[in-house]
Amino acid sequence: MSKFMIMIRTAFVAWNSVIRKGAVSTINGCIVPADAAKRVWAINETDAVFVTPASGKFIIPVKAGNWKLHVEATAPYTYVVTEDIVVEKGCITNTGVIKLKQTPQ
């Protein structure tokens, strides 16, 4: 199965589960380099949702609120955390481009 199809399937499953909880908002963005991200997590005080990015792009369905975004990276790149992502009900919150940095050697 292609990476794109896996991302679509993961997003659909996540979206379906979040819709049942009343969420209608998303966090989306792009990771550079595209092949260096393993997973992208959206975490707040009560919930955690993750997706596997495809071609560096991700869409995470979430409830309105204040979120942190965690990007798990493959070596030699480092784990990235973006804080204070404010999501409003019914809105798409775009994080823009997240640039991963390499671990110093």
Backbone as a printed PyTorch tensor [residue, N CA C, xyz], in Angstrom:
tensor([[[  0.8490,  -1.1740,   0.0000],
         [  0.0000,   0.0000,   0.0000],
         [  0.8970,   1.2400,   0.0000]],

        [[  0.5620,   2.2310,  -0.7880],
         [  1.3830,   3.4270,  -0.8910],
         [  1.2930,   4.2680,   0.3750]],

        [[  2.3210,   5.1060,   0.5900],
         [  2.3400,   5.9960,   1.7570],
         [  1.1180,   6.9110,   1.7660]],

        [[  0.7450,   7.3880,   0.6000],
         [ -0.4050,   8.2880,   0.5080],
         [ -1.6780,   7.5820,   0.9550]],

        [[ -1.8740,   6.3560,   0.5030],
         [ -3.0770,   5.6020,   0.8880],
         [ -3.0760,   5.3020,   2.3780]],

        [[ -1.9080,   5.0180,   2.9380],
         [ -1.8110,   4.7770,   4.3830],
         [ -2.1940,   6.0440,   5.1410]],

        [[ -1.7050,   7.2090,   4.6700],
         [ -2.0450,   8.4650,   5.3300],
         [ -3.5490,   8.7300,   5.2490]],

        [[ -4.1380,   8.5130,   4.0830],
         [ -5.5760,   8.7390,   3.9140],
         [ -6.3630,   7.8290,   4.8450]],

        [[ -5.9740,   6.5670,   4.8940],
         [ -6.6650,   5.6100,   5.7630],
         [ -6.5220,   6.0070,   7.2280]],

        [[ -5.3060,   6.3700,   7.6530],
         [ -5.0700,   6.7810,   9.0360],
         [ -5.8700,   8.0290,   9.3680]],

        [[ -5.8700,   8.9980,   8.4630],
         [ -6.6250,  10.2340,   8.6870],
         [ -8.1190,   9.9370,   8.7930]],

        [[ -8.6120,   9.0280,   7.9510],
         [-10.0330,   8.6780,   7.9850],
         [-10.4030,   8.0300,   9.3160]],

        [[ -9.5820,   7.0790,   9.7730],
         [ -9.8560,   6.4040,  11.0480],
         [ -9.8120,   7.4110,  12.1940]],

        [[ -8.7850,   8.2630,  12.1960],
         [ -8.6730,   9.2730,  13.2550],
         [ -9.8430,  10.2480,  13.1870]],

        [[-10.1640,  10.7140,  12.0030],
         [-11.2690,  11.6540,  11.8180],
         [-12.5790,  11.0390,  12.3020]],

        [[-12.8040,   9.7910,  11.9390],
         [-14.0170,   9.0910,  12.3520],
         [-14.1270,   9.0210,  13.8680]],

        [[-13.0370,   8.6750,  14.5430],
         [-13.0880,   8.5610,  15.9990],
         [-13.2590,   9.9140,  16.6640]],

        [[-12.6600,  10.9510,  16.0920],
         [-12.7810,  12.2810,  16.6840],
         [-14.1650,  12.8650,  16.4160]],

        [[-14.7300,  12.6230,  15.2480],
         [-16.0760,  13.1040,  14.9250],
         [-17.0680,  12.5770,  15.9560]],

        [[-16.8930,  11.3430,  16.3470],
         [-17.7950,  10.7630,  17.3450],
         [-17.7100,  11.4950,  18.6730]],

        [[-16.5630,  12.1270,  18.9410],
         [-16.3800,  12.8800,  20.1810],
         [-16.7650,  14.3470,  20.0020]],

        [[-17.2320,  14.7370,  18.8260],
         [-17.6960,  16.1010,  18.6030],
         [-16.6680,  17.0700,  18.0450]],

        [[-15.5330,  16.5860,  17.5570],
         [-14.5160,  17.4810,  17.0080],
         [-14.8000,  17.7650,  15.5400]],

        [[-14.5610,  18.9950,  15.1240],
         [-14.7500,  19.3640,  13.7230],
         [-13.6290,  20.2850,  13.2520]],

        [[-12.4750,  20.2240,  13.9150],
         [-11.3490,  21.0930,  13.5820],
         [-10.1540,  20.2410,  13.1690]],

        [[ -9.1640,  20.8830,  12.5250],
         [ -7.9540,  20.1510,  12.1410],
         [ -6.7090,  21.0010,  12.3520]],

        [[ -5.5950,  20.2980,  12.5230],
         [ -4.2650,  20.9110,  12.4930],
         [ -3.5850,  20.2960,  11.2780]],

        [[ -3.0240,  21.1420,  10.4210],
         [ -2.3080,  20.5970,   9.2710],
         [ -1.0090,  21.3410,   9.0510]],

        [[ -0.1460,  20.7580,   8.2360],
         [  1.1320,  21.3860,   7.9610],
         [  1.9870,  20.5170,   7.0720]],

        [[  3.2520,  20.9070,   6.9930],
         [  4.2030,  20.2440,   6.1090],
         [  5.5380,  20.1370,   6.8420]],

        [[  6.2060,  19.0070,   6.6720],
         [  7.4900,  18.7660,   7.3240],
         [  8.5760,  18.6500,   6.2660]],

        [[  9.7130,  19.3070,   6.5280],
         [ 10.8630,  19.2830,   5.6230],
         [ 12.0740,  18.8240,   6.4160]],

        [[ 12.8220,  17.8480,   5.9560],
         [ 12.6310,  17.0470,   4.7660],
         [ 11.4830,  16.0540,   4.9410]],

        [[ 10.7670,  15.8470,   3.8780],
         [  9.5250,  15.0700,   3.9010],
         [  9.7060,  13.6420,   4.3780]],

        [[ 10.8060,  13.0180,   4.0470],
         [ 10.9930,  11.6080,   4.4020],
         [ 11.5850,  11.3930,   5.8000]],

        [[ 11.7990,  12.4670,   6.5560],
         [ 12.4290,  12.3510,   7.8710],
         [ 11.4340,  12.2370,   9.0250]],

        [[ 10.1500,  12.4310,   8.7770],
         [  9.1560,  12.3770,   9.8520],
         [  8.5070,  11.0030,   9.9170]],

        [[  8.4820,  10.4010,  11.1240],
         [  7.8280,   9.1040,  11.3230],
         [  6.3540,   9.2860,  11.6770]],

        [[  6.1000,  10.1260,  12.6840],
         [  4.7410,  10.3790,  13.1600],
         [  4.6170,  11.8190,  13.6080]],

        [[  3.3820,  12.3190,  13.5380],
         [  3.0810,  13.6470,  14.0590],
         [  1.9570,  13.4770,  15.0820]],

        [[  2.2100,  13.9510,  16.2860],
         [  1.2470,  13.8520,  17.3870],
         [  0.6810,  15.2240,  17.7130]],

        [[ -0.6090,  15.2880,  17.9760],
         [ -1.2450,  16.4690,  18.5560],
         [ -1.6550,  16.0520,  19.9630]],

        [[ -1.1840,  16.7960,  20.9700],
         [ -1.4150,  16.4230,  22.3620],
         [ -1.9170,  17.6350,  23.1360]],

        [[ -2.9880,  17.4260,  23.9240],
         [ -3.4220,  18.4580,  24.8630],
         [ -3.5710,  17.8070,  26.2320]],

        [[ -4.2370,  18.4580,  27.1600],
         [ -4.3220,  17.9340,  28.5290],
         [ -5.0760,  16.6140,  28.6270]],

        [[ -6.0020,  16.3570,  27.7140],
         [ -6.8350,  15.1570,  27.8390],
         [ -6.7770,  14.2110,  26.6410]],

        [[ -6.2510,  14.6410,  25.5170],
         [ -6.2780,  13.8250,  24.3070],
         [ -4.9140,  13.7840,  23.6250]],

        [[ -4.7190,  12.7150,  22.8520],
         [ -3.5380,  12.5880,  22.0000],
         [ -3.9720,  11.8840,  20.7170]],

        [[ -3.6070,  12.4720,  19.5760],
         [ -3.9510,  11.9260,  18.2730],
         [ -2.6810,  11.9450,  17.4330]],

        [[ -2.4220,  10.8620,  16.6930],
         [ -1.2540,  10.8940,  15.8120],
         [ -1.6190,  10.4460,  14.4100]],

        [[ -0.8200,  10.8940,  13.4640],
         [ -0.9250,  10.4580,  12.0730],
         [  0.4790,  10.2000,  11.5500]],

        [[  0.5420,   9.4150,  10.4890],
         [  1.7880,   9.2050,   9.7780],
         [  1.7710,  10.1200,   8.5660]],

        [[  2.7190,  11.0670,   8.4980],
         [  2.7000,  11.9900,   7.3560],
         [  3.0200,  11.2740,   6.0450]],

        [[  2.4590,  11.7780,   4.9830],
         [  2.7380,  11.2730,   3.6380],
         [  3.3220,  12.4120,   2.8210]],

        [[  4.4680,  12.1580,   2.2490],
         [  5.1800,  13.1840,   1.4750],
         [  5.3770,  14.4500,   2.3000]],

        [[  5.5420,  14.2720,   3.6170],
         [  5.7980,  15.3940,   4.5110],
         [  4.5630,  16.1590,   4.9450]],

        [[  3.3970,  15.8090,   4.4400],
         [  2.1710,  16.5450,   4.7640],
         [  1.3470,  15.7650,   5.7910]],

        [[  0.6490,  16.5090,   6.6620],
         [ -0.1980,  15.8640,   7.6520],
         [ -1.4690,  16.6770,   7.9010]],

        [[ -2.5180,  15.9620,   8.2870],
         [ -3.7950,  16.5570,   8.6920],
         [ -4.2460,  15.7760,   9.9230]],

        [[ -4.4640,  16.4860,  11.0300],
         [ -4.8610,  15.8200,  12.2670],
         [ -6.2000,  16.3970,  12.7320]],

        [[ -7.2390,  15.5730,  12.8070],
         [ -8.5240,  16.0370,  13.3220],
         [ -8.4620,  16.1410,  14.8500]],

        [[ -8.8630,  17.2860,  15.3860],
         [ -8.7980,  17.5250,  16.8290],
         [-10.0120,  18.3280,  17.2940]],

        [[-10.1840,  18.3750,  18.6120],
         [-11.1890,  19.2530,  19.2130],
         [-10.6030,  20.6520,  19.3310]],

        [[-11.4600,  21.6260,  19.4910],
         [-10.9950,  22.9900,  19.7380],
         [-10.2200,  23.0090,  21.0500]],

        [[ -9.1890,  23.8420,  21.1040],
         [ -8.4000,  23.9580,  22.3290],
         [ -6.9590,  24.3030,  22.0460]],

        [[ -6.1380,  24.1890,  23.0830],
         [ -4.7160,  24.4970,  22.9940],
         [ -3.9440,  23.1800,  22.8800]],

        [[ -3.1330,  23.0490,  21.8360],
         [ -2.4480,  21.7990,  21.5300],
         [ -0.9420,  21.9900,  21.4340]],

        [[ -0.2200,  20.8840,  21.6210],
         [  1.2080,  20.8050,  21.3180],
         [  1.3480,  19.8270,  20.1590]],

        [[  2.2630,  20.1100,  19.2740],
         [  2.5160,  19.2360,  18.1320],
         [  3.9000,  18.6150,  18.3180]],

        [[  3.9650,  17.2930,  18.2820],
         [  5.2190,  16.5580,  18.4230],
         [  5.5020,  15.8530,  17.1040]],

        [[  6.7030,  16.0480,  16.5930],
         [  7.1040,  15.3810,  15.3530],
         [  8.2220,  14.4000,  15.6850]],

        [[  7.9490,  13.1160,  15.4940],
         [  8.9710,  12.0830,  15.6730],
         [  9.7750,  12.0180,  14.3840]],

        [[ 11.0850,  12.1660,  14.5130],
         [ 11.9520,  12.1960,  13.3310],
         [ 12.8780,  10.9900,  13.2890]],

        [[ 13.2720,  10.6230,  12.0780],
         [ 14.2530,   9.5580,  11.9040],
         [ 15.6540,  10.1510,  11.9820]],

        [[ 16.6080,   9.3470,  12.4450],
         [ 17.9970,   9.7990,  12.5260],
         [ 18.4910,  10.1420,  11.1220]],

        [[ 19.2320,  11.1620,  10.9800],
         [ 19.9370,  11.9640,  11.9750],
         [ 19.1610,  13.2120,  12.4210]],

        [[ 17.8630,  13.2620,  12.1790],
         [ 17.0620,  14.4350,  12.5350],
         [ 16.5430,  14.3160,  13.9610]],

        [[ 16.2090,  15.4550,  14.5750],
         [ 15.7970,  15.4670,  15.9700],
         [ 14.2900,  15.6720,  16.1200]],

        [[ 13.7820,  15.1770,  17.2230],
         [ 12.3860,  15.3080,  17.6300],
         [ 12.0600,  16.7870,  17.7830]],

        [[ 10.8940,  17.2200,  17.3060],
         [ 10.5060,  18.6360,  17.3720],
         [  9.1780,  18.7720,  18.1040]],

        [[  9.0840,  19.7850,  18.9780],
         [  7.8320,  20.0860,  19.6710],
         [  7.4680,  21.5380,  19.3850]],

        [[  6.2220,  21.7470,  18.9370],
         [  5.6950,  23.0920,  18.7290],
         [  4.5670,  23.2720,  19.7330]],

        [[  4.6650,  24.3010,  20.5570],
         [  3.6760,  24.5100,  21.6090],
         [  2.6890,  25.6150,  21.2540]],

        [[  1.6420,  25.6860,  22.0660],
         [  0.6390,  26.7520,  21.9770],
         [ -0.0140,  26.8740,  20.6010]],

        [[ -0.4700,  25.7540,  20.0760],
         [ -1.2320,  25.7740,  18.8360],
         [ -2.6980,  25.8920,  19.2310]],

        [[ -3.2740,  27.0410,  18.9670],
         [ -4.6610,  27.3080,  19.3550],
         [ -5.5800,  26.9360,  18.1940]],

        [[ -6.4980,  26.0150,  18.4740],
         [ -7.4320,  25.5300,  17.4680],
         [ -8.8380,  25.9590,  17.8600]],

        [[ -9.5170,  26.6250,  16.9500],
         [-10.9010,  27.0470,  17.1940],
         [-11.8520,  26.0410,  16.5610]],

        [[-13.0250,  25.9110,  17.1560],
         [-14.0120,  24.9460,  16.6740],
         [-14.3720,  25.2390,  15.2180]],

        [[-14.3260,  24.1820,  14.4010],
         [-14.6970,  24.3000,  13.0000],
         [-13.6520,  24.9250,  12.1040]],

        [[-12.4400,  25.1460,  12.6280],
         [-11.4010,  25.8180,  11.8390],
         [-10.2480,  24.8860,  11.4950]],

        [[ -9.5580,  25.2350,  10.4210],
         [ -8.3270,  24.5640,  10.0350],
         [ -7.1790,  25.4270,  10.5420]],

        [[ -6.3090,  24.8370,  11.3550],
         [ -5.1570,  25.5520,  11.8710],
         [ -3.9220,  25.0380,  11.1520]],

        [[ -3.2790,  25.9130,  10.3910],
         [ -2.1150,  25.5320,   9.5980],
         [ -0.8420,  25.9080,  10.3440]],

        [[  0.0140,  24.9270,  10.5790],
         [  1.2800,  25.1750,  11.2660],
         [  2.3630,  25.6600,  10.3120]],

        [[  2.0740,  25.6320,   9.0200],
         [  3.0800,  26.0180,   8.0350],
         [  4.1170,  24.9230,   7.8720]],

        [[  5.3370,  25.3130,   7.5130],
         [  6.4150,  24.3570,   7.2860],
         [  7.1990,  24.1680,   8.5800]],

        [[  7.3470,  22.9160,   8.9860],
         [  8.1540,  22.5690,  10.1520],
         [  9.4600,  21.9970,   9.6230]],

        [[ 10.5680,  22.6890,   9.8970],
         [ 11.8760,  22.2470,   9.4090],
         [ 12.5780,  21.4410,  10.4940]],

        [[ 12.8970,  20.2060,  10.1480],
         [ 13.6100,  19.3480,  11.0820],
         [ 15.0980,  19.6490,  11.0030]],

        [[ 15.7590,  19.6200,  12.1630],
         [ 17.1980,  19.8740,  12.2240],
         [ 17.9300,  18.5690,  12.4700]],

        [[ 19.1360,  18.5130,  11.9530],
         [ 19.9620,  17.3180,  12.1450],
         [ 20.6540,  17.3690,  13.5000]],

        [[ 20.8600,  16.1920,  14.0660],
         [ 21.5830,  16.0750,  15.3190],
         [ 23.0430,  16.4350,  15.0710]],

        [[ 23.6120,  17.3080,  15.9200],
         [ 25.0380,  17.6370,  15.7530],
         [ 25.9040,  16.3970,  15.9490]],

        [[ 26.9450,  16.2810,  15.1420],
         [ 27.8190,  15.0970,  15.2470],
         [ 29.1530,  15.4420,  15.7800]]])
